[in-house]
């Protein structure tokens, strides 16, 4: 009997250790059900360099089978323009229909019978089919929160969003969850942080709609909300692991936020079981995990208005985009303009120290953020030449402790119906070879990983009928 179409579930940065703990306590029944019917691997990142233990790097490595030293994708917006063959494009070229719902740092495609939703930080790729843009525009405005307000969705966009989701798979239980969230926020403003998990429910409804309509041979689904909860509140889960002042640990509102996130992911797994019954093989991956951050005492600051900050120092990019947390991307017409902008931003100081930090970026582009990691006095000034501005007029402190740090171990579970826990860790670079092997597609010769298919004990997918190639 040939293998089934496959759904690759990407729950970003869930911890194998926390999953084991809460499964043992009976708090995650669907994860337990998934685990006990799976070939269970502990995945491991393809590099030990802490600077490269970022999800936008490791997911890109997982999707392409290339190590960072091969692909060089360092920032969240680099992936779509890097041009490396990934799982979706390899399968499209072989005649398969594929779906990618928000895979991190992944380039787009347009092909009959397939679908693509960019990740919620991506401004450069267009969804396919184009109707998904009604959803993507609002998600971008909420996730990126452009500091100059230009990305904020207006009433017309929200109306288009509501029309779209209500006609493309919105389920009654998602509507009920939204009503509960609205009611909760009306009673207390302390629950607004849960909106991220609500967005995951809406995104699954859309995925279910497109998957059921086109039944692609391979499809992936990515969500990030629980990774965010871990980064913000890991110190509340394991306070004994942190040397923080008591007031940073006194937060009953978010005490169980990480468990809440895992339980929301558990509910999503239950939704995927319904698709499994329609003829799908489920695979769960997390690419990375998190553990206590030894630098949790650091402070992080973000520009109140990044465009105005650049204007103050005489820098005019051709495009300015928020990337992650306090980081921004500024694009320029040429390398000389980018270098001149860097030189001007590097002149900003506060209390004798540089204010702006830079990381590796593509040509003609600056990736910059506020490099200050300490508490800044209210009277502190930012100096630029003979000009001065109050630090706190230019920047605000991000209201999270950032107590979760990335860890190289990850979840990689293949729900084959037979349980086995594999003691030896496996590189995430083995994922692409395994998936291509499952579909009978040759692995490009420059990929480092090896297929795990023989360990899974499952039949390969049937060869597809000839289909139109990707657009």
C-alpha positions in Angstrom: 0.0 0.0 0.0 1.5 3.4 -1.0 2.2 6.0 1.6 -0.2 8.8 2.5 0.0 12.5 1.7 2.0 14.2 4.5 1.3 17.2 6.8 4.4 18.7 8.4 3.4 20.5 11.6 5.9 23.2 12.7 5.3 24.3 16.3 8.2 26.7 16.7 10.7 26.0 19.6 8.6 23.7 21.8 10.8 22.0 24.4 11.2 18.2 24.4 11.8 18.4 28.2 8.6 20.4 28.9 6.6 18.2 26.6 7.7 15.1 28.6 7.0 16.8 31.9 3.5 17.9 31.0 2.6 14.7 29.1 3.6 12.7 32.2 1.3 15.0 34.3 -1.6 14.3 31.9 -1.9 18.0 30.9 -1.2 17.3 27.1 -3.4 14.4 26.1 -3.1 15.0 22.3 0.7 15.3 22.5 0.7 12.0 24.4 -1.5 10.4 21.8 0.8 11.7 19.0 4.0 10.6 20.9 2.8 7.1 21.6 2.0 6.4 18.0 5.2 7.9 16.6 8.8 7.3 15.8 10.3 9.8 18.2 13.6 11.5 17.5 15.3 14.4 19.3 16.4 16.7 16.5 19.5 18.8 17.0 20.5 22.1 15.3 23.1 21.9 12.5 25.5 24.3 14.3 26.7 24.9 17.8 27.4 28.6 17.1 25.0 30.5 19.5 24.7 33.3 17.0 23.1 30.9 14.5 20.7 29.3 17.0 17.9 31.5 15.6 14.6 30.1 14.2 14.9 32.0 10.9 18.3 30.3 10.4 17.5 26.8 11.7 14.1 26.5 9.9 15.8 27.5 6.7 18.5 24.9 7.3 15.8 22.3 8.0 13.8 23.2 4.8 16.8 23.2 2.5 19.1 20.5 4.0 22.0 23.0 4.0 24.1 24.1 6.9 24.5 27.8 7.7 28.0 27.7 6.3 26.5 26.7 3.0 23.4 28.9 2.7 24.5 32.0 4.7 21.0 33.0 5.5 21.4 35.0 8.7 18.4 37.3 9.0 14.7 36.8 8.9 14.2 38.5 5.5 17.1 36.8 3.8 15.5 33.4 2.9 13.1 34.4 0.1 16.0 36.0 -1.9 18.7 33.4 -1.2 17.5 31.1 -4.0 18.3 27.7 -2.5 16.1 24.7 -3.4 13.8 23.9 -0.5 11.4 21.0 0.2 8.4 22.7 -1.4 10.2 23.7 -4.6 11.9 20.3 -5.0 8.5 18.6 -4.8 6.9 21.1 -7.1 9.6 20.5 -9.7 8.9 16.8 -9.4 5.2 17.3 -10.2 3.7 17.3 -6.7 1.1 19.7 -5.3 2.3 21.4 -2.1 1.1 23.8 0.6 3.2 26.1 2.8 1.3 27.9 5.5 3.6 30.5 7.1 6.9 28.5 7.0 9.6 30.8 8.4 11.9 32.6 6.0 10.6 30.6 3.0 10.2 31.9 -0.6 6.9 31.9 -2.3 5.5 29.9 -5.2 2.3 29.8 -7.3 1.1 26.5 -8.8 -2.3 25.0 -9.5 -3.5 22.8 -6.7 -1.0 24.4 -4.3 -1.1 27.2 -1.8 1.4 29.5 0.0 1.1 31.9 2.9 4.2 33.9 3.8 5.4 34.0 7.3 4.0 36.9 9.4 7.2 38.9 9.2 7.5 38.8 5.4 6.7 41.8 3.2 8.3 40.6 0.0 6.4 37.5 -1.0 2.8 37.4 -2.1 0.3 34.7 -1.0 -1.1 32.2 -3.4 -3.9 32.1 -4.2 -4.0 35.9 -4.1 -7.2 35.9 -2.0 -5.1 35.0 1.0 -3.8 38.6 0.9 -6.9 39.7 2.8 -5.7 37.7 5.8 -1.9 38.4 5.4 -2.3 42.2 5.4 -3.9 42.2 8.8 -1.5 39.7 10.2 1.5 41.7 9.0 0.1 44.9 10.6 -0.4 43.1 14.0 2.8 41.1 14.1 5.2 43.7 12.7 3.6 46.8 14.4 5.4 49.3 12.2 6.6 52.1 14.4 5.5 54.9 12.1 2.0 53.5 11.8 2.1 53.0 8.1 1.6 49.2 8.4 -1.5 49.6 10.6 -4.6 48.0 9.1 -7.6 50.3 8.5 -11.3 49.6 8.7 -11.5 48.5 5.1 -8.8 45.9 5.6 -10.4 44.6 8.8 -13.7 44.3 7.0 -12.0 42.4 4.1 -10.3 40.2 6.7 -13.6 39.3 8.4 -15.4 38.6 5.1 -12.5 36.4 4.1 -12.2 34.3 7.2 -15.9 33.8 7.5 -16.1 32.4 3.9 -12.9 30.4 4.0 -13.3 27.8 6.7 -13.9 29.7 9.9 -15.3 27.2 12.4 -17.9 27.7 15.1 -15.5 26.8 17.9 -13.0 29.5 16.6 -15.8 32.1 16.7 -16.6 31.0 20.2 -13.0 31.3 21.2 -12.9 34.8 19.8 -16.0 35.8 21.7 -14.5 34.4 24.9 -11.3 36.5 24.3 -13.3 39.7 23.6 -15.4 39.1 26.8 -12.3 38.4 28.8 -10.6 41.6 27.6 -13.7 43.6 28.4 -13.6 42.4 31.9 -9.8 42.7 32.4 -7.1 44.0 30.1 -4.7 41.4 31.5 -5.6 38.7 28.9 -4.7 40.5 25.7 -1.5 38.4 25.5 -3.7 35.4 24.6 -4.6 36.9 21.2 -1.6 35.2 19.6 -3.1 31.7 20.3 -6.4 32.9 18.9 -4.7 33.8 15.7 -3.3 30.3 15.5 -6.9 28.9 15.6 -7.9 31.2 12.7 -4.8 30.2 10.7 -5.6 26.5 11.2 -9.1 27.1 9.9 -7.7 28.6 6.7 -5.2 25.8 6.4 -7.9 23.2 6.8 -10.0 25.0 4.2 -7.2 25.0 1.5 -5.9 21.5 2.4 -9.4 20.0 2.2 -10.1 21.8 -1.1 -6.9 20.8 -2.9 -5.6 17.8 -0.9 -1.9 18.6 -1.7 0.6 15.8 -1.6 2.7 17.7 1.0 1.7 20.6 3.2 3.3 22.4 6.1 1.8 24.6 8.9 3.8 26.9 11.1 2.9 28.8 14.3 5.0 30.8 16.7 2.8 31.9 19.7 4.2 29.5 22.3 7.8 30.4 21.4 6.9 34.0 22.2 5.4 33.0 25.5 8.6 31.1 26.4 10.9 34.0 25.5 8.8 36.4 27.6 8.0 34.3 30.7 10.4 31.4 31.1 11.5 32.9 34.4 8.0 32.5 35.8 8.1 28.8 34.9 11.5 28.1 36.5 12.2 31.0 38.8 14.9 29.0 40.6 17.0 29.1 37.4 17.3 32.9 37.4 19.0 35.6 39.5 16.3 38.3 39.1 14.9 40.8 41.6 11.7 39.7 43.3 9.5 42.2 41.4 10.5 40.5 38.1 9.2 37.2 39.4 5.9 38.6 40.9 3.6 38.2 37.9 0.6 36.1 38.6 -1.1 37.1 35.3 1.6 35.3 33.2 2.5 32.6 35.7 1.1 29.8 33.6 1.4 31.5 30.2 3.8 28.8 28.8 1.6 25.9 30.0 -1.3 27.8 28.4 0.6 27.9 25.1 1.4 24.2 25.2 -2.2 23.4 25.9 -3.3 25.5 22.9 -0.8 23.6 20.7 -2.3 20.4 22.2 -5.7 21.5 21.0 -4.4 22.2 17.6 -2.9 18.7 17.4 -6.4 17.4 18.1 -7.6 19.4 15.0 -4.9 17.8 12.9 -6.0 14.3 14.0 -9.3 15.1 12.0 -7.2 15.6 8.9 -5.2 12.5 9.6 -8.5 10.5 9.5 -9.0 11.9 6.0 -5.8 10.3 4.8 -2.7 12.1 6.0 0.6 11.2 7.7 1.4 13.7 10.4 5.0 14.8 11.3 5.7 17.2 14.2 8.9 19.3 14.2 10.1 22.3 16.3 13.6 23.0 14.8 14.8 24.4 18.1 13.7 24.6 21.7 14.2 27.0 24.6 15.8 26.9 28.1 16.5 29.5 30.8 18.4 32.5 29.4 21.5 33.3 31.4 21.2 36.9 30.2 17.7 37.3 31.4 18.6 40.5 33.3 19.3 42.4 30.1 17.0 45.3 29.1 15.9 45.8 25.5 14.8 49.1 23.9 12.9 49.8 20.7 12.5 53.1 18.8 9.3 54.8 19.5 9.3 55.8 15.8 12.1 54.4 13.7 11.5 56.6 10.7 11.8 59.7 12.9 14.9 58.4 14.5 16.6 58.0 11.1 15.4 61.4 10.0 16.9 63.0 13.0 20.4 61.7 12.0 19.9 62.5 8.3 19.3 58.9 7.1 16.7 58.3 4.4 16.3 54.6 3.4 14.4 53.5 0.4 12.5 51.1 2.6 12.3 50.6 6.4 10.8 47.5 7.9 10.5 46.1 11.4 12.0 42.6 11.7 11.8 41.1 15.2 11.4 42.7 18.6 13.7 45.7 18.6 15.4 45.1 15.2 14.8 47.0 12.0 15.8 46.6 8.4 16.7 49.7 6.3 17.3 49.3 2.6 19.3 51.8 0.5 19.9 52.5 -3.1 23.5 51.3 -3.1 26.3 50.1 -0.9 27.7 53.6 -0.5 24.4 55.0 0.9 24.1 52.0 3.3 27.7 52.6 4.6 27.1 56.3 5.0 23.9 55.6 7.0 25.8 53.1 9.2 28.4 55.8 9.9 25.8 58.3 11.0 23.9 55.9 13.2 27.1 54.8 14.8 27.6 58.3 16.1 24.7 58.0 18.4 25.9 57.7 22.0 24.4 57.6 25.5 26.5 57.9 28.6 29.6 57.5 26.5 28.5 54.3 24.8 27.1 53.5 21.4 23.3 53.3 21.1 22.9 51.5 17.8 24.1 48.0 17.1 24.4 46.2 13.7 24.3 42.6 12.6 25.2 40.9 9.3 22.8 42.1 6.5 22.4 41.7 2.7 24.0 44.2 0.3 22.6 47.7 0.4 20.9 46.9 3.7 21.4 47.7 7.4 20.0 45.5 10.2 20.1 47.6 13.3 18.7 47.8 16.8 19.3 49.5 20.2 22.4 47.9 21.6 21.8 49.2 25.2 21.2 46.2 27.5 21.1 48.0 30.9 18.6 50.2 32.7 18.8 53.7 31.4 18.2 56.7 33.8 15.2 58.9 33.0 17.4 61.9 32.6 19.8 60.2 30.1 20.5 61.9 26.8 21.3 60.6 23.3 24.0 62.6 21.6 24.5 63.1 17.9 27.2 65.6 17.2 26.2 68.8 19.1 22.6 67.7 19.3 20.9 65.9 22.2 17.6 64.1 22.7 16.2 62.4 25.8 16.8 58.7 25.5 13.3 57.8 26.7 11.8 60.2 24.1 13.5 58.2 21.4 13.2 54.6 22.8 10.9 52.6 25.0 11.7 49.5 27.0 10.2 46.3 25.6 8.0 45.0 28.5 9.4 41.4 28.5 12.3 39.8 30.4 13.4 37.7 27.5 14.1 34.9 29.8 13.9 32.0 27.3 17.0 31.3 25.2 17.3 29.1 22.2 18.5 25.5 22.7 19.7 23.2 19.9 17.5 20.2 20.8 14.1 19.9 19.2 11.1 17.6 18.6 10.9 15.4 15.5 8.1 12.9 15.7 6.8 10.9 12.7 3.2 9.6 13.5 3.5 6.2 11.8 1.2 4.3 14.1 4.1 2.5 15.8 6.0 3.9 18.8 9.7 3.8 19.2 12.0 6.3 20.9 15.3 6.6 19.1 18.1 7.2 21.5 20.6 8.8 19.1 20.0 12.4 18.3 19.5 13.3 14.6 20.4 16.4 12.8 17.6 18.6 11.4 19.5 18.4 8.1 18.1 14.9 7.8 14.6 16.2 7.5 14.7 17.2 3.8 16.5 14.0 2.7 13.8 12.0 4.6 10.9 13.8 3.0 12.3 13.7 -0.5 13.0 10.0 -0.1 9.4 9.5 1.0 8.3 11.1 -2.2 10.9 9.4 -4.4 12.7 12.6 -5.3 16.5 12.7 -5.7 18.4 14.7 -3.1 20.6 17.4 -4.5 24.3 16.4 -4.2 25.3 19.4 -2.0 22.9 18.4 0.8 24.6 17.0 3.9 21.8 15.0 5.6 20.7 11.4 5.2 17.3 9.9 5.0 15.6 8.4 8.1 13.0 6.6 6.0 14.3 3.1 6.6 14.0 3.7 10.4 10.3 4.7 10.0 9.1 1.5 8.5 6.6 3.1 6.2 5.9 2.9 2.4 6.8 5.6 0.1 4.2 7.9 -1.4 2.8 6.9 -4.8 4.3 8.7 -7.8 2.2 11.7 -8.9 0.4 12.1 -12.1 1.9 14.7 -14.4 0.9 18.2 -13.3 1.7 21.7 -14.4 5.0 22.9 -13.1 5.2 25.8 -10.6 4.7 29.3 -11.9 
